[in-house]
Amino acid sequence: MKRGIMPKRNFEAAGVFLAAMSLWVGCGDEPQIAEPIRPVKYAEVRPASAVQSQRFAGTAKAGIEAKLSFRTGGLIESISVKVGDQVKAGQRIAALDNRDAILAHQRAKATLENAQVQKANAQSRLIRVRQLYQANNVSLTEYEQAKNGFASATSSYESAQKSLDLQERQLGYNEIYAPVAGIVTAVHNEVNEVIQAGAPLVELSAGEDIEMEVGVPEGYIAQIQTGQPVRVRFSALPGDFAAQVREIAYALDASSTYPVIVQLDAPSPAIRPGMAGEVEFRFGTGEPSEDPLVVPVKAVGEDANGQYVFVIDEIDKGLGTVHRRPIRIGKLLADGFVVEEGLADRELVATAGLRSLLNGMQVRLLQE
């Protein structure tokens, strides 16, 4: 037998080995796909008589919000800012094409100069005619005509002066300056667009105060008072913030709720206008309660091992981790089941999709 020639059986075995290796290597190279974070609704475990808090959604806004507009309409010639820019008080924001206004100003100025000449001539004539009248060289009629001529010229001069003042103000209406220092939050138009008088062009947020406006249904509005302490929570930020009611509307708005404005006591620099959040109003006495804890009915699951809930902890920027926990429940009240064992006051529990949750799963929090 000649050397260097492999038997047929060896070729077949080598082929099978190489094919298996290629499959193994190929499988190892596939990228791992991260599972999406599941959104979960949740609620807070509270004493039965203390479950008198309500949360209403709102949006953060600066304590001072200015909508800047032109006092006259026209073609936008320049916009000197963009969204996110910080501006100083008195800084020029935008300007209209003012060529027509300049021409009108020039005409008004020329009219005033002509009226000034006419007034001077009428005054000189009146002085001369008065002297002649006193010397009995002209009639009373001519003297009265000279006085009327001077009065008319004076009136024309004053009218021309007012017209020039108006045109000078009109020139100023073609520019917008920042009334306060702040941050540009919106720019509604672009250069070379025609804008109407009074239409907002740029919006500014100013001041360090942060407020939130929420709509409160009529069933709760009578229990809210100015200065009442509340808690504010933002879905994009961890924890909550102390605030108090600053303003309560007297009438319903278009959404059939009463607008209520709350102001944060010590806002974080991380809070920005436009962030979505919720305001929690407490309507109880605030005294410690000895009533039993209750858990929402939707939060309780049951299987062969008994009742259970998914407790949410490790909250960070609207995220949390769920842990299955066995509990023992008692009678059913209006707010949920009485907790006899397994939960503590203010713990958070999932209230939807229990069958799809797994122990240790990371979730995104959605307020019930």
C-alpha positions in Angstrom: 0.0 0.0 0.0 1.2 3.5 -0.9 2.0 6.0 1.8 0.1 9.4 1.9 -3.3 8.0 0.8 -6.0 8.1 3.6 -8.5 5.3 3.6 -12.1 6.3 2.6 -13.4 5.7 6.1 -11.0 8.2 7.6 -12.1 10.9 5.1 -15.7 10.3 6.2 -14.9 10.6 9.9 -12.9 13.8 9.3 -15.8 15.3 7.4 -18.3 14.6 10.2 -15.9 16.1 12.8 -15.3 19.3 10.8 -19.1 19.7 10.2 -19.8 19.4 13.9 -17.0 21.8 14.8 -18.4 24.4 12.3 -21.9 24.1 13.8 -20.5 24.5 17.3 -18.4 27.6 16.4 -21.3 29.2 14.5 -23.6 28.8 17.4 -21.1 30.4 19.8 -20.8 33.5 17.6 -24.5 34.4 17.7 -25.1 37.6 19.7 -27.1 37.5 22.9 -30.4 39.5 22.5 -31.4 41.3 25.7 -34.9 40.8 26.8 -37.0 44.0 26.8 -37.9 45.4 30.2 -41.6 44.6 31.0 -43.8 47.5 32.1 -45.8 46.7 35.3 -48.5 48.6 37.0 -48.1 48.9 40.8 -49.8 50.1 44.0 -48.8 50.9 47.5 -49.7 48.8 50.6 -51.4 51.1 53.1 -53.5 50.9 56.3 -57.2 50.7 55.5 -58.2 54.1 56.9 -55.1 55.7 55.6 -55.7 54.8 52.0 -56.9 58.3 51.3 -54.3 59.5 48.9 -54.7 60.2 45.2 -52.2 60.8 42.5 -52.8 63.0 39.5 -50.6 63.3 36.4 -48.9 66.5 35.4 -45.9 68.0 33.6 -43.1 70.0 35.2 -42.6 73.6 34.2 -40.4 76.5 35.3 -41.7 79.0 37.8 -41.5 81.7 35.2 -42.5 80.9 31.6 -42.5 83.7 29.0 -44.0 83.5 25.5 -42.3 86.1 23.4 -44.0 87.7 20.4 -43.9 90.7 18.1 -46.3 93.5 18.7 -46.7 93.9 14.9 -46.8 91.3 12.1 -44.4 90.9 9.3 -41.6 88.9 7.7 -39.1 87.3 10.1 -35.7 88.6 9.2 -33.6 86.9 11.9 -33.8 84.6 14.9 -30.7 84.7 17.1 -31.5 81.7 19.4 -32.3 78.0 19.3 -33.9 75.6 21.7 -31.6 75.0 24.7 -29.8 78.3 24.5 -29.3 80.3 27.7 -30.1 84.0 27.2 -29.4 87.1 29.3 -32.0 89.7 30.2 -32.1 92.3 27.4 -30.5 90.0 24.8 -31.9 90.4 21.3 -34.0 87.3 20.3 -35.4 88.0 16.9 -36.2 90.8 14.4 -38.7 91.5 11.5 -37.9 92.9 8.2 -38.3 96.6 9.1 -37.8 98.3 5.7 -41.4 99.4 5.5 -41.3 100.6 9.0 -38.2 102.7 8.3 -39.9 104.3 5.2 -42.9 105.1 7.3 -40.7 106.6 10.0 -38.9 108.7 7.3 -42.3 110.0 6.0 -43.5 110.8 9.5 -40.2 112.7 10.1 -40.6 114.7 6.9 -44.2 115.5 7.7 -43.1 116.8 11.1 -40.4 119.0 9.7 -42.9 120.5 7.2 -45.4 121.0 9.9 -42.8 122.8 12.0 -42.0 125.2 9.1 -45.7 125.8 8.6 -46.2 126.5 12.3 -43.2 128.9 12.3 -44.6 130.8 9.3 -48.1 131.0 10.9 -46.6 132.3 14.1 -44.6 135.0 12.2 -47.7 136.0 10.3 -49.8 136.2 13.5 -47.2 138.5 15.2 -47.1 140.7 12.1 -50.9 140.9 11.8 -51.4 141.6 15.5 -49.1 144.6 15.3 -51.0 145.9 12.2 -54.3 145.3 13.9 -53.1 147.2 17.0 -52.2 150.1 14.7 -55.6 149.9 13.0 -54.0 148.9 9.7 -55.9 145.6 9.3 -59.4 144.5 10.1 -60.5 142.2 12.9 -61.3 139.6 10.4 -57.8 139.4 9.1 -56.5 139.2 12.7 -58.9 136.3 13.5 -57.8 134.5 10.3 -54.1 134.9 11.4 -54.9 133.5 14.9 -56.9 130.6 13.4 -54.0 129.9 10.9 -51.5 129.6 13.7 -53.8 127.4 15.8 -54.3 125.1 12.8 -50.6 125.0 12.1 -49.9 124.2 15.8 -52.4 121.4 15.7 -50.9 119.9 12.6 -47.4 120.1 14.2 -48.6 118.3 17.3 -50.3 115.6 15.2 -47.2 115.1 13.1 -45.1 114.8 16.3 -47.4 112.1 17.6 -47.3 110.3 14.3 -43.5 110.3 14.4 -43.5 109.0 18.0 -45.8 106.2 16.9 -43.5 105.3 14.0 -40.5 105.3 16.3 -42.4 102.8 18.6 -43.3 100.8 15.6 -39.6 100.4 14.8 -39.1 99.0 18.3 -42.0 96.6 17.7 -39.9 94.9 15.0 -37.5 93.4 17.5 -37.8 91.0 20.5 -35.6 91.2 23.5 -35.4 88.7 26.4 -37.3 90.2 29.4 -35.4 88.0 31.9 -32.5 85.6 31.8 -33.6 82.0 31.1 -33.4 79.0 28.7 -35.1 78.8 25.3 -37.6 76.0 25.4 -39.4 76.4 22.1 -39.0 78.3 18.8 -42.2 78.1 16.7 -41.2 79.8 13.4 -38.2 80.1 11.1 -36.6 83.0 9.2 -38.5 84.3 6.1 -41.8 83.2 7.5 -44.6 85.7 8.0 -45.9 85.9 11.5 -48.9 87.6 12.9 -48.9 90.2 15.7 -49.0 88.5 19.1 -48.3 85.0 17.8 -45.7 83.3 20.2 -42.3 83.0 18.5 -40.0 81.9 21.3 -40.7 80.5 24.7 -38.4 81.0 27.7 -38.2 79.2 31.0 -36.7 81.3 33.8 -36.1 81.1 37.5 -35.0 78.3 39.7 -38.5 77.3 40.9 -40.1 74.2 39.5 -43.9 73.9 39.4 -46.3 71.2 38.2 -49.9 71.7 37.1 -52.4 68.8 37.5 -56.1 68.5 36.9 -58.1 67.5 40.0 -61.6 66.1 39.7 -64.4 67.9 41.4 -64.8 65.1 44.0 -61.4 66.0 45.5 -61.0 69.7 44.9 -62.9 70.8 48.1 -60.3 68.9 50.2 -57.3 70.7 48.7 -56.0 73.9 50.3 -53.3 76.4 49.4 -50.1 75.6 51.2 -51.1 71.9 51.6 -48.0 69.6 51.5 -47.9 67.1 48.7 -45.3 64.7 47.2 -44.2 64.8 43.6 -42.7 61.8 41.7 -41.1 61.9 38.2 -41.0 58.7 36.1 -37.5 59.5 34.9 -36.0 60.2 38.4 -35.6 58.2 41.5 -37.4 59.0 44.7 -40.0 61.7 45.3 -39.9 65.4 46.1 -41.7 67.6 48.7 -43.9 70.3 47.4 -46.9 72.4 48.4 -50.0 73.7 46.7 -49.5 77.2 45.4 -52.7 77.9 43.4 -56.1 76.4 43.0 -58.4 77.3 40.1 -61.9 78.4 40.9 -63.5 77.0 37.7 -63.3 73.8 35.6 -61.1 73.8 32.5 -61.8 72.1 29.2 -61.0 68.6 30.6 -63.7 69.0 33.3 -61.1 69.2 36.1 -59.8 72.0 38.3 -56.2 73.1 37.5 -54.0 73.0 40.6 -50.4 74.2 40.7 -47.9 72.9 43.1 -44.4 74.2 43.7 -41.5 72.0 44.7 -39.8 73.0 47.9 -36.2 72.1 46.9 -36.1 71.0 43.2 -33.3 68.9 42.0 -31.1 70.3 39.1 -32.1 67.1 37.3 -35.7 68.2 37.0 -36.4 69.9 33.7 -39.5 71.6 32.3 -41.6 69.1 30.4 -40.8 66.1 32.5 -43.9 63.9 33.2 -44.7 63.1 36.8 -47.4 62.7 39.4 -48.5 64.6 42.4 -49.8 62.7 45.5 -52.4 64.4 47.6 -53.2 63.0 51.0 -56.6 63.6 52.4 -56.4 61.8 55.7 -55.4 63.3 59.1 -51.8 62.1 58.8 -52.0 60.5 62.2 -50.5 57.0 62.7 -53.1 54.4 61.9 -53.6 51.1 63.8 -56.0 49.8 61.1 -55.0 46.7 59.2 -53.0 46.9 56.0 -54.8 46.3 52.8 -53.5 45.1 49.4 -55.3 45.7 46.1 -57.3 42.7 44.9 -55.5 42.7 41.6 -52.2 42.4 43.3 -53.0 39.0 44.9 -52.4 35.8 42.9 -53.1 32.2 44.0 -51.8 28.8 43.0 -51.3 25.4 44.6 -48.9 26.9 47.2 -51.4 29.6 48.3 -51.7 33.3 47.9 -48.8 35.4 46.8 -47.8 38.9 45.5 -44.9 40.3 43.6 -43.2 42.9 45.7 -41.3 45.6 43.8 -38.0 47.0 45.3 -34.7 48.5 44.2 -36.4 51.4 42.5 -34.1 53.4 40.3 -35.2 55.9 37.7 -38.6 54.3 37.2 -37.2 50.8 37.3 -37.6 48.0 39.9 -37.1 44.3 40.6 -40.0 42.0 41.4 -39.8 39.3 44.0 -42.5 36.7 44.6 -43.6 36.6 48.2 -46.2 34.4 49.9 -48.8 36.2 52.0 -51.8 35.5 54.0 -54.9 37.5 53.5 -58.1 38.1 55.4 -61.5 39.6 54.7 -62.2 41.8 51.7 -62.7 45.6 52.3 -63.5 48.3 49.9 -59.8 49.0 49.3 -58.7 45.4 49.0 -57.8 42.3 51.1 -56.7 42.7 54.7 -53.1 41.6 55.0 -52.7 39.2 57.8 -49.1 38.3 57.1 -46.3 39.0 54.6 -46.4 42.7 53.7 -45.4 46.0 55.4 -46.7 49.5 55.2 -45.8 51.4 52.0 -44.3 48.4 50.2 -45.0 48.4 46.4 -46.8 45.5 44.8 -47.5 44.6 41.1 -51.2 44.9 40.2 -51.2 43.5 36.7 -49.7 40.6 34.6 -48.8 38.5 37.6 -48.7 35.3 35.6 -46.1 36.7 33.3 -43.7 37.9 36.1 -40.7 35.9 37.2 -38.8 36.2 40.5 -36.0 38.7 40.1 -37.3 40.1 36.9 -36.5 43.8 36.2 -39.6 45.9 35.4 -40.5 49.4 34.4 -43.0 51.0 36.8 -46.4 52.3 35.6 -48.6 54.0 38.2 -52.0 52.2 38.7 
